[in-house]
Amino acid sequence: MVHNNAQNVARIFSGLTDAEQTILDQADRFASHELYPLAARMDAEEWWPADIFSRMGKNGFMGVTAPEEFGGAGMDLFASGLVLQAISRWNHALGLSWVAHENLCLHNILRNASAEQKTRYAPDLVSGRRIGALGLTEPGAGSDALGSMRTTARREDDHYLLNGTKIYITNGPVADVLLVYAKTDKEKGAHGISAFLVEKGFPGFRVAQKLVKMGFRGSQTAELVFEDCRVPVANRVGNENEGVKVVMSGLDLERAMISPICLGIAERALALSIDYARTRQQFGKPIASFQMIQDKLARMYVGVESMRVFTYQTLRAASTVDESGGGRGEIHKLSAASVMHAADTLNAVLDDALQIHGGSGYIWESEINRLYRSIKLLEIGAGTTEVRKMIISGELLRT
């Protein structure tokens, strides 16, 4: 296991309070001891450790933003981002699954669901006894997820019948509760969408296939099918045809929470590269003595620290956004810019890291290879880099 001494020295300059640093340190210790040993098998076999969320819940790393009445820690989004950063240092696949559960599902429920729905679902999600997921993306609706949505929901008495397909759903194969979006009024387009809480045992719901990926392989991903899936009216989140409010309330928070994944991976890549450069011998001396290697390490360090500043700035801003403040304005621009910078910079950091490792990094089973294969998802998930640029420029040019 590589110990990042440079990271320890840099704590003084991290911009965190003592309490925030404690959160990061505690999550880091747990992740390095409990989550890191699972990472290699998860990647090699697309394996999911069935008890991992409940173990994380017992140790206080689930429900970070959930009120104490539901068993949560009652902290803010910034604290949640610190936990995600630490998890992603040691097992980024679990980091992705954790954020899909914690932020995309649970946090959205806490912000938008009724009191009865929160009472019914939050405690089990907070404890990790049940796994959450978000069902938005469809085969023909990626960047235009709302406008091109084809999944429909038709009301019949006290139920809705959902019909359609969702794809690339993180946690899909293992989820117990899913926040699913469907069109209840096709004529209204994006303004005719409603949000629903769907349980895996509801009639008409099934996992069509588990998808095998290039990176984040232990994080389970699926195609989901709804065939006259019966969802009680009591499971609709918010008013009918007002699901876009639920989507937009969490969209910028989702983007803000992608950046800590990038930061954690970059920190780990830098630590591995420093260790390798010190121990790898060529021409009778460590490759760390060569100026070209020193150049790469210096660039990696600058990239990691710039990611840290921008990530923390955006998380602090996102922590102040209420349910009606997302999807527009400064936070919309800032969250898109943060994740764009984090993903672009991580790409450069991982490229230098693999170059330092040379042939050993090109081997599939190596840890640096596992990290390297993560980058592309971070450039296309939660809105592609191109969409992020559109958001930034749109807000800059708005009159």
Secondary structure, 3 states (H helix, E strand, C coil): CCCCHHHHHHHHHCCCCHHHHHHHHHHHHHHHHHHHHHHHHHHHHCCCCCCHHHHHHHCCCCCCCCCHHHCCCCCCHHHHHHHHHHHHHHCHHHHHHHHHHHHHHHHHHHHHCCHHHHHHHHHHHHHCCCCEEEECCECCECCCCCCCCCCEEEEECCEEEEEEEEEEEECCCCCCEEEEEEECCHHHHHHHEEEEEEECCCCCEEEEEECCCCCCCCCCEEEEEEEEEEEEHHHEECCCCCHHHHHHHHHHHHHHCCHHHHHHHHHHHHHHHHHHHHHCEECCEEHHHCHHHHHHHHHHHHHHHHHHHHHHHHHHHHCCCCCCCCCCHHHHHHHHHHHHHHHHHHHHHHHHHHHHHCHHHHCCCCHHHHHHCCHHHHHHCCCCHHHHHHHHHHHHHCC
